[in-house]
């Protein structure tokens, strides 16, 4: 049983549960608990509805939101849904004497569609499309909401859309979810629905100095919605830590007035097709002229996804153990850490080979080798052929068609994008994306050296940053389309003399790097040329 008078002091109940329950179990059910200051703020948004009588908590957990709400208003009726039997039994014990709380051991996404509520509050499970019943849950959403969604949609946004559908007139909804959907491709349809419903009121982006989802690697945003027709505007607010929540409380208390005049947009001015970072974060590219999409110069695609790196990757020792012919081994960079500098050469590849690093991929298609056949049988015995990716390939051990890319780019970054010139002409796994320069027009091709010289500059990384996805502790991620749709300066507007200056500096940089010297100031000089020609 809980004591509602003292529960706001800390997350004692959640902390005790975490001590008693394995991390593996909590991850399997995506259990990342909401800090009490956040739960308190979100509850105050619901309590702003003077007619708050019925509340739904779609992912109940240990009832942090219900505990908070009941501490302020004892006469509300609460219904909660939970799918994990272990946490459900814990929650039942805590709430056993609170008669106006009904916790149900069922999946929210398949139940309760016809009921409406005065308030809905939630920290939904964070599952990617391949970790939940994607096909059937999307069917539920499309049938009931009459909207088509991307198959890659994360589960937490589906919870949000269903909850908005279940709001009574004047009802309010508060969700804490990853900010990812604001800037992802699948998020376009989600944002379209939010705008169409005219319920979105406030997006509070918790910036990335500290995670709020325990050890989950993600950023967070608090989404506040209301089905009240009191405003046609959306407020965006950035906060650096949980201690900044007090300013949000002031905004909530005075809703629908907009006390903070910054970052407020009319529904009609919000474009669901673009990354919404534009509305709450300063854009670096705005100070540059002659920007063009990176796709004008190159195409970015992800690296080879094997479906089971442990099985498909080889070093020399493993190849010897299984007697795999080198004709069936594709040279490949398997880990980002194995590319140390801006240039990956034949010598680098040979060094990795001598150090017995994994630098080969099994390329068994069209094989005629009994040792390959034996190794494939081992894979089938271990169930490799039944994994998510391999089960969708024919044959299951075939590799994706990815010719070696002249340039690699890192996927995850803390200090800006890392570009690498693939001089060894080998393949790469998904730790890097592949960059394939294009022919610009009928008469000219992209000068790879000129393009690569530019990509090494801080200017290039700064402009690309406008299109990144941000995770916990300052971690950035770029999907291929984030780069394809990102911008670069139009290098073809440079005169030949300036291009030659850049290429001369680049040649010096390469020579010094390959000599293991530190090429101090060379890239900075290239950057200065770019800034001189393109800053408005």
ABEGO torsion letter per residue (X at the ends): XBBAAAAAABAAAAAAAAAABBAAAAAAAGBBBBBAAAAAAAAAAAAABAABABBBBABAEAGAAAAAAAAABAABBBBBBBABAAAAAAAAAAAAABAABBBBBBBAAABGAABBBABBBBBBBBBBAAABBAAAAAAAAAAAAGBBBBAABBAAAAAAAAAAAABBBGBBBBBBBBAAAAABAAAAAAAAAAAAAGABABBBBBBAABBABEABBBBBBBBBBBBAGABABBBBBBBABAAAAAAAAAAAAAOABBABABGBBBAAABBAABBAAAAABBBAAAABBGBBBAAAABBBBBBBBAGBAAAABBBAAAAAAAGBBAAABBBBBABAAABABABBBAAAAAAAAAAGBBABBBBABGBBBAAAAAAAAAAAAAGAAABAAAAABOBAABBBBBBBBABBBBABBAAEBBBBBBAAGBBBBAABBBBBBBBABAABBBBAAAAAAAAABAAAAAAAAAABBBBBGGBBBBBAAAAAABBBBBAAABBAAAAAAAAAAAAAAAAAAAAGBBBBGAAAAAAAAAAAAABX
